[in-house]
Amino acid sequence: QVQVVESGGGLVQPGGSLRLSCTASGMIFSMYTMAWFRQAPGKQRELVAKSIPGGRAVYDDSVRGRFTICRDRDIRKNIVIQQMNSLKPKDTAVYYCIARIREYDFWGKGTQVTVSS
């Protein structure tokens, strides 16, 4: 059974950084697209970034240049990282990690990121 667990959220001041981790299990990690979505209060869930098998990364315009998604170099760990720099109050949201293969999505429970002074 595929499971996805996020960690690393918290409270940070504007301009600060956070590092989110997502650990996946029950899957062949290299075959899955790994993505981060977020949902702010009163807003729809939106794609932030995704890591496609083969190494390509895709970013939403709102985070390009500030966020970086990458897979742990040790592929046995099944970990995808999202490094978030230059954080802004509008980045405040619950961040979800998703493992995707074909039409199947496996969601984590989310981790709260709050950017506030």
Residue frames as a rotation matrix with the C-alpha (Angstrom) as fourth column:
GLN 1
0.581 0.814 0.000 0.00
0.814 -0.581 0.000 0.00
0.000 0.000 -1.000 0.00
VAL 2
-0.230 -0.658 0.717 1.38
0.613 -0.670 -0.419 3.40
0.756 0.343 0.558 -1.01
GLN 3
0.627 0.363 -0.689 1.85
0.765 -0.453 0.457 5.84
-0.146 -0.814 -0.562 1.85
VAL 4
-0.075 -0.574 0.815 3.08
0.536 -0.712 -0.452 9.42
0.841 0.403 0.361 1.76
VAL 5
0.569 0.198 -0.798 4.11
0.818 -0.239 0.523 11.38
-0.087 -0.950 -0.298 4.86
GLU 6
0.371 -0.391 0.843 5.12
0.244 -0.834 -0.494 15.04
0.896 0.389 -0.214 5.00
SER 7
0.473 -0.235 -0.849 7.29
0.853 -0.119 0.508 16.78
-0.221 -0.965 0.144 7.57
GLY 8
-0.479 -0.868 0.127 9.07
0.878 -0.474 0.071 20.08
-0.002 0.145 0.989 8.07
GLY 9
0.178 0.601 0.779 6.34
0.506 -0.735 0.451 22.67
0.844 0.314 -0.435 8.26
GLY 10
-0.170 -0.198 -0.965 6.22
0.971 -0.198 -0.130 25.45
-0.165 -0.960 0.226 10.82
LEU 11
0.876 0.426 -0.226 6.23
0.422 -0.904 -0.066 29.17
-0.232 -0.037 -0.972 11.47
VAL 12
-0.221 -0.957 0.189 8.76
0.952 -0.169 0.255 31.39
-0.212 0.236 0.948 9.73
GLN 13
0.079 0.180 -0.981 9.19
0.154 -0.974 -0.166 35.12
-0.985 -0.138 -0.104 9.25
PRO 14
0.966 0.256 0.036 8.84
0.091 -0.204 -0.975 36.73
-0.242 0.945 -0.220 5.82
GLY 15
0.519 -0.811 -0.268 12.05
-0.797 -0.347 -0.494 36.29
0.308 0.470 -0.827 3.87
GLY 16
-0.086 -0.543 0.835 12.92
-0.805 0.531 0.263 33.14
-0.587 -0.650 -0.483 5.75
SER 17
-0.365 -0.153 -0.918 13.33
-0.756 0.624 0.197 29.54
0.543 0.766 -0.343 4.61
LEU 18
0.206 0.380 0.902 11.79
-0.738 0.665 -0.112 26.16
-0.643 -0.642 0.418 5.33
ARG 19
-0.683 -0.426 -0.594 12.54
-0.697 0.623 0.355 22.69
0.219 0.656 -0.722 4.08
LEU 20
0.360 0.854 0.376 9.71
-0.862 0.458 -0.216 20.23
-0.356 -0.246 0.901 3.59
SER 21
-0.820 -0.568 -0.067 10.30
-0.558 0.770 0.309 16.51
-0.124 0.291 -0.949 3.29
CYS 22
0.406 0.909 -0.095 8.05
-0.908 0.390 -0.152 13.83
-0.101 0.148 0.984 1.90
THR 23
-0.729 -0.612 0.307 8.74
-0.599 0.787 0.147 10.16
-0.332 -0.077 -0.940 2.54
ALA 24
0.261 0.811 -0.523 6.98
-0.952 0.307 0.001 7.59
0.162 0.497 0.852 0.40
SER 25
-0.678 -0.424 0.601 6.65
-0.530 0.848 0.002 3.84
-0.510 -0.317 -0.799 0.91
GLY 26
-0.041 0.681 0.731 5.00
0.147 0.728 -0.670 0.86
-0.988 0.080 -0.131 -0.75
MET 27
0.920 0.357 -0.161 5.99
-0.059 -0.280 -0.958 1.93
-0.387 0.891 -0.236 -4.25
ILE 28
0.102 -0.879 0.466 8.73
0.980 0.170 0.106 1.97
-0.172 0.445 0.879 -6.86
PHE 29
0.212 0.043 -0.976 9.71
0.419 -0.906 0.051 5.56
-0.883 -0.420 -0.210 -6.19
SER 30
-0.703 -0.646 -0.298 11.43
0.027 -0.443 0.896 6.23
-0.710 0.622 0.328 -9.51
MET 31
-0.706 0.483 0.518 8.24
0.694 0.327 0.641 5.46
0.140 0.812 -0.566 -11.44
TYR 32
0.268 0.896 -0.355 6.12
0.954 -0.299 -0.034 8.08
-0.136 -0.329 -0.934 -9.70
THR 33
-0.187 -0.158 0.969 5.70
0.248 -0.963 -0.109 11.79
0.951 0.220 0.220 -10.22
MET 34
-0.182 0.074 -0.981 6.12
0.983 -0.027 -0.184 13.45
-0.040 -0.997 -0.068 -6.84
ALA 35
-0.232 0.219 0.948 4.39
0.376 -0.879 0.295 16.76
0.897 0.425 0.122 -6.34
TRP 36
-0.757 0.091 -0.647 3.66
0.584 -0.348 -0.733 19.39
-0.292 -0.933 0.211 -3.74
PHE 37
-0.075 0.792 0.605 0.26
0.531 -0.482 0.697 21.08
0.844 0.374 -0.384 -3.61
ARG 38
-0.937 -0.125 -0.327 -0.89
0.348 -0.423 -0.837 23.70
-0.034 -0.898 0.439 -1.15
GLN 39
-0.015 0.968 0.251 -4.20
0.674 -0.175 0.718 25.02
0.739 0.180 -0.650 0.09
ALA 40
-0.954 -0.241 0.176 -4.60
0.075 -0.763 -0.642 28.37
0.289 -0.600 0.746 1.79
PRO 41
-0.575 0.783 -0.237 -7.69
0.476 0.085 -0.875 29.20
-0.665 -0.616 -0.422 3.88
GLY 42
0.243 0.836 -0.491 -10.65
-0.051 -0.495 -0.867 29.93
-0.969 0.236 -0.077 1.64
LYS 43
0.030 -0.320 -0.947 -8.76
-0.954 -0.292 0.069 29.03
-0.298 0.901 -0.314 -1.53
GLN 44
0.930 0.287 -0.231 -8.60
-0.358 0.852 -0.383 26.09
0.087 0.439 0.894 -3.86
ARG 45
0.468 -0.787 0.403 -5.79
0.175 0.529 0.830 23.59
-0.866 -0.318 0.385 -3.70
GLU 46
0.877 -0.207 -0.435 -3.03
-0.481 -0.419 -0.770 24.46
-0.023 0.884 -0.467 -6.17
LEU 47
0.731 -0.682 0.020 0.04
0.665 0.705 -0.248 22.77
0.155 0.195 0.969 -7.60
VAL 48
0.773 -0.558 -0.302 3.29
-0.274 -0.723 0.634 24.23
-0.572 -0.407 -0.712 -6.32
ALA 49
-0.096 -0.858 -0.505 5.95
-0.991 0.034 0.131 22.01
-0.095 0.513 -0.853 -7.89
LYS 50
0.871 0.327 0.367 6.44
-0.312 0.945 -0.100 18.51
-0.380 -0.027 0.925 -9.22
SER 51
-0.284 -0.959 -0.008 9.33
-0.786 0.228 0.575 16.17
-0.550 0.169 -0.818 -9.89
ILE 52
0.707 0.570 -0.418 8.80
-0.702 0.495 -0.513 14.00
-0.086 0.656 0.750 -12.95
PRO 53
0.597 -0.515 0.615 10.53
0.238 0.846 0.476 10.62
-0.766 -0.138 0.628 -13.41
GLY 54
0.472 -0.524 0.709 13.70
0.839 0.020 -0.544 11.29
0.271 0.852 0.449 -15.36
GLY 55
-0.374 -0.751 -0.544 14.58
0.914 -0.398 -0.079 14.39
-0.157 -0.527 0.835 -13.36
ARG 56
-0.579 0.135 0.804 12.57
0.334 -0.860 0.385 17.27
0.744 0.491 0.453 -14.78
ALA 57
-0.561 0.390 -0.730 11.02
0.712 -0.223 -0.666 19.70
-0.422 -0.894 -0.153 -12.32
VAL 58
-0.311 0.574 0.758 8.02
0.545 -0.545 0.637 21.93
0.778 0.611 -0.143 -12.95
TYR 59
-0.754 -0.014 -0.657 7.10
0.597 -0.433 -0.675 24.98
-0.275 -0.901 0.335 -10.88
ASP 60
0.482 0.869 0.106 4.14
0.875 -0.472 -0.113 27.28
-0.048 0.147 -0.988 -10.54
ASP 61
0.130 -0.428 0.894 4.98
0.472 -0.766 -0.436 30.84
0.872 0.479 0.103 -11.55
SER 62
0.776 0.288 0.560 4.34
-0.266 -0.656 0.706 32.07
0.571 -0.697 -0.433 -8.01
VAL 63
0.853 -0.453 0.258 7.23
-0.129 0.297 0.946 30.03
-0.505 -0.841 0.196 -6.58
ARG 64
0.719 -0.616 0.323 9.69
0.638 0.401 -0.658 29.71
0.276 0.679 0.681 -9.47
GLY 65
0.090 -0.802 0.590 13.11
0.049 -0.588 -0.807 30.94
0.995 0.101 -0.014 -8.39
ARG 66
-0.040 -0.057 0.998 12.25
-0.924 -0.379 -0.058 30.64
0.381 -0.924 -0.037 -4.69
PHE 67
0.520 0.300 0.800 11.30
-0.616 0.780 0.108 26.97
-0.592 -0.549 0.590 -4.28
THR 68
-0.325 -0.613 -0.720 13.29
-0.895 0.445 0.026 23.92
0.304 0.653 -0.693 -5.34
ILE 69
0.700 0.536 0.472 11.99
-0.631 0.774 0.057 20.37
-0.335 -0.337 0.880 -5.53
CYS 70
-0.120 -0.767 -0.631 14.41
-0.852 0.406 -0.331 17.48
0.510 0.497 -0.702 -5.67
ARG 71
0.876 0.331 -0.350 14.66
-0.167 0.891 0.423 13.78
0.451 -0.312 0.836 -4.85
ASP 72
0.608 -0.675 0.418 17.14
-0.518 0.062 0.853 12.52
-0.601 -0.735 -0.312 -2.30
ARG 73
0.046 -0.682 -0.730 20.29
-0.980 0.111 -0.165 11.33
0.194 0.723 -0.663 -4.04
ASP 74
-0.925 -0.230 0.302 19.98
-0.309 0.919 -0.245 8.05
-0.221 -0.320 -0.921 -2.17
ILE 75
-0.445 0.808 -0.386 17.05
-0.671 -0.016 0.741 6.59
0.592 0.589 0.550 -4.11
ARG 76
-0.548 0.227 -0.805 16.56
0.443 0.895 -0.050 3.95
0.709 -0.384 -0.591 -1.45
LYS 77
-0.929 0.140 -0.343 15.25
0.263 -0.404 -0.876 6.62
-0.261 -0.904 0.339 0.91
ASN 78
-0.290 0.868 0.403 12.19
0.873 0.068 0.482 7.45
0.391 0.492 -0.778 -1.25
ILE 79
0.034 0.214 -0.976 12.35
0.697 -0.705 -0.131 11.09
-0.717 -0.676 -0.173 -0.16
VAL 80
-0.006 -0.030 1.000 11.46
0.802 -0.597 -0.013 14.23
0.597 0.801 0.028 -2.06
ILE 81
-0.371 -0.270 -0.888 12.48
0.790 -0.595 -0.150 17.61
-0.488 -0.757 0.434 -0.68
GLN 82
0.438 0.378 0.816 11.01
0.697 -0.716 -0.043 21.02
0.568 0.587 -0.577 -1.25
GLN 83
-0.472 -0.635 -0.612 13.35
0.847 -0.519 -0.115 23.82
-0.244 -0.573 0.783 -0.24
MET 84
0.503 0.732 0.459 11.43
0.777 -0.616 0.130 27.07
0.378 0.291 -0.879 0.17
ASN 85
-0.529 -0.747 -0.403 13.36
0.828 -0.558 -0.052 30.34
-0.186 -0.362 0.914 0.29
SER 86
-0.989 0.094 0.110 12.33
-0.069 -0.975 0.212 34.00
0.127 0.202 0.971 0.39
LEU 87
-0.507 0.845 -0.172 9.02
0.849 0.524 0.069 33.01
0.149 -0.111 -0.983 1.89
LYS 88
-0.825 0.355 0.440 6.12
-0.254 -0.928 0.272 35.43
0.505 0.112 0.856 1.73
PRO 89
-0.652 0.649 0.393 2.93
-0.490 0.035 -0.871 35.69
-0.579 -0.760 0.295 3.79
LYS 90
0.239 0.796 -0.557 0.98
-0.960 0.107 -0.260 34.53
-0.147 0.596 0.789 0.72
ASP 91
-0.409 -0.431 -0.805 2.87
-0.522 0.834 -0.181 31.22
0.749 0.346 -0.565 0.90
THR 92
-0.718 0.203 0.666 0.97
-0.612 0.272 -0.742 30.43
-0.332 -0.941 -0.071 4.09
ALA 93
0.216 0.760 -0.614 -0.97
-0.878 0.426 0.218 27.22
0.427 0.492 0.759 3.51
VAL 94
0.403 -0.112 0.908 -1.21
-0.380 0.882 0.278 23.54
-0.832 -0.457 0.313 4.26
TYR 95
-0.104 -0.562 -0.821 1.28
-0.995 0.065 0.081 21.80
0.008 0.825 -0.565 1.99
TYR 96
0.646 0.413 0.642 0.49
-0.391 0.901 -0.186 18.32
-0.655 -0.131 0.744 0.69
CYS 97
-0.577 -0.789 -0.214 2.80
-0.685 0.324 0.652 15.79
-0.445 0.523 -0.727 -0.91
ILE 98
0.609 0.792 0.044 1.35
-0.583 0.484 -0.653 13.61
-0.538 0.372 0.756 -3.66
ALA 99
-0.659 -0.672 0.337 2.65
-0.231 0.608 0.759 10.50
-0.715 0.423 -0.556 -5.37
ARG 100
0.381 0.818 -0.431 1.15
-0.636 -0.107 -0.764 10.10
-0.671 0.565 0.480 -8.82
ILE 101
-0.828 -0.528 0.187 1.25
-0.187 0.576 0.796 7.28
-0.528 0.624 -0.576 -11.34
ARG 102
-0.751 0.584 0.308 -1.10
0.530 0.254 0.809 7.13
0.394 0.771 -0.501 -14.30
GLU 103
-0.075 0.819 0.569 -4.57
-0.042 -0.573 0.819 8.07
0.996 0.038 0.077 -12.99
TYR 104
0.526 0.258 -0.811 -3.75
0.696 0.418 0.584 7.26
0.489 -0.871 0.041 -9.35
ASP 105
-0.027 -0.484 0.875 -2.93
-0.337 -0.819 -0.464 9.88
0.941 -0.307 -0.141 -6.73
PHE 106
0.291 0.029 -0.956 -1.75
0.811 0.523 0.263 9.13
0.507 -0.852 0.128 -3.19
TRP 107
0.314 -0.041 0.948 -1.95
-0.152 -0.988 0.008 12.07
0.937 -0.147 -0.317 -0.81
GLY 108
-0.688 -0.493 -0.533 -0.26
0.535 0.152 -0.831 12.79
0.491 -0.857 0.159 2.46
LYS 109
0.182 0.800 -0.571 -2.14
0.982 -0.123 0.141 14.43
0.043 -0.587 -0.809 5.34
GLY 110
0.532 -0.002 0.847 -0.37
0.325 -0.923 -0.206 17.75
0.782 0.385 -0.490 4.90
THR 111
-0.132 -0.592 -0.795 1.89
0.988 -0.148 -0.054 20.00
-0.086 -0.793 0.604 6.92
GLN 112
0.834 0.546 -0.084 1.15
0.546 -0.838 -0.021 23.60
-0.082 -0.028 -0.996 7.92
VAL 113
-0.418 -0.886 0.199 3.43
0.895 -0.439 -0.076 26.40
0.155 0.146 0.977 6.74
THR 114
0.747 0.629 -0.217 2.83
0.661 -0.737 0.139 29.83
-0.073 -0.248 -0.966 8.24
VAL 115
-0.372 -0.835 0.405 4.76
0.845 -0.485 -0.226 32.89
0.385 0.258 0.886 7.11
SER 116
0.700 0.651 0.294 4.22
0.402 -0.699 0.592 35.75
0.591 -0.296 -0.751 9.50
SER 117
-0.421 -0.819 0.389 6.10
0.088 -0.464 -0.882 38.35
0.903 -0.337 0.267 11.48
